[in-house]
Amino acid sequence: MPNIGLSWVDMERIKGRVDVVFHVAAIVNFSAALDKAVITNVGGTAAVLAIAKEMLNLQALVYVSTAYCNCTVDGFIEEKVYQSRWDPMELLREVMESPSEEINRRTKEFLIDHPNTYSFTKQLAENLIAQECGDLPIAIVRPSIGENGERDFSLEDKEGRGHTSSLDDDVLLALVEKTPRTSVRELAGKLSLRRSIVDDHLKAIGKVKRHANWVPLTLNNRHKN
């Protein structure tokens, strides 16, 4: 989408007035099709970089990556950009120019040892930044799971009010894949969250309990309608 969906007026205002940019947008669905994940997570980052280079007062561009983008690295992970086996711009062009069916059919070929399209494309985005940032003032942050340092008492903890969850789906997925027989209660205990929150996130990442194990959620036609 041209100019990340912003109007010409808004774009000019951003270029002239904004001095700090946080790039947080991404597809975080682990089962997202590879072409969509690449276009959003890599292509979106390329678009933000292009805009940032035209900003007159830019002081900082913060790219929010993930602690799991380098999950293929053995041992201690340093605070550096690890080179991907694929060139991000070349892969982005290939995805844009090829039929979706062809790209998605080759998903395993591209991912190699990455567990999902999310970690793969976030690593690609970091590589893209390293290649294309030039002299832009950029920081890459890799959060794992975020929680409030203090409880916000301005939000009343009343029954039925609802709660804000900062559960990182990467962490939850890693837990269920490491211990597939773990119950929702046990997961909630490890994460210090309510069972209902964990259950919602499990559904969001497509995991259901079958025969005491967490397995990918599949819908039949009756459930889809």
C-alpha positions, -999 to +999 in steps of 0.1 A: +000+000+000+016+033-010+028+055+019+016+028+043-019+039+037-015+075+047-028+105+028-004+129+011-013+156+036-006+133+066+026+121+050+039+156+046+030+164+081+049+134+094+080+142+073+081+177+087+070+173+123+077+138+137+110+131+153+106+097+169+091+066+151+082+033+167+077+005+141+057-021+159+032-033+132+036-069+121+018-101+114+023-122+146+003-152+135+027-181+135+007-200+109+004-170+085+011-177+049+047-170+040+039-145+012+017-124+035+042-125+063+070-114+040+050-086+025+038-072+058+068-078+081+096-072+055+078-050+030+062-029+058+097-023+073+111-013+039+082+012+036+089+027+070+126+030+063+118+048+030+096+073+049+121+078+077+148+088+052+126+117+041+119+129+077+135+162+084+137+160+122+141+123+128+159+117+161+152+080+166+136+051+147+128+021+170+121-012+154+103-037+176+116-071+167+113-103+188+136-122+211+129-153+190+140-140+156+174-157+161+160-189+177+180-209+152+213-197+168+229-221+192+242-208+225+243-172+237+226-147+214+244-114+211+229-080+206+238-079+169+220-086+137+226-122+126+228-126+089+199-145+073+205-171+046+183-150+024+187-115+012+156-096+024+151-074-006+156-102-031+132-124-013+107-096-010+109-090-048+105-127-055+074-128-033+059-098-049+066-111-085+056-148-079+022-165-075+012-169-038+007-206-044+043-211-055+058-191-026+038-208+000+045-242-015+082-235-009+077-224+027+099-251+042+126-244+017+127-208+028+123-213+065+149-241+068+152-244+106+130-215+116+099-228+134+074-204+118+070-175+093+069-150+121+105-156+135+117-160+099+104-127+087+113-107+118+149-119+113+147-108+076+134-074+087+164-069+110+187-078+081+168-053+059+174-026+085+211-034+087+214-032+049+192-002+042+194+021+072+223+042+061+229+069+087+195+068+102+194+068+140+179+033+145+175+010+175+163-026+174+146-040+204+138-077+210+111-081+237+101-115+248+072-109+271+062-075+286+045-069+319+037-037+338+063-027+364+036-016+387-001-023+388-022+006+373-049+012+400-067+036+377-081+005+360-106-010+384-102-048+388-138-056+388-156-088+377-165-087+341-145-056+333-119-074+312-081-074+315-053-063+292-030-091+283+007-086+275+013-122+269+038-127+240+025-155+218+061-165+211+066-175+247+033-194+249+040-213+217+075-222+230+060-235+262+033-257+246+057-271+221+083-279+248+057-295+271+028-305+249+010-323+278+009-291+300-026-281+310-040-246+307-039-243+345-002-251+345+005-227+317-014-199+335+006-206+366+040-205+348+030-172+331+013-157+362-019-150+341-055-159+343-066-191+327-090-173+304-063-151+290-040-180+283-070-199+267-077-169+244-041-168+233-040-205+227-070-202+204-053-172+187-022-192+178-043-221+167-037-246+195-063-270+210-061-299+234-065-333+217-057-365+235-039-347+263-016-329+237-016-294+222-022-297+185-029-272+156-065-262+154-083-274+123-118-263+114-142-284+094-168-268+071-195-269+098-173-248+122-162-224+094-198-214+086 
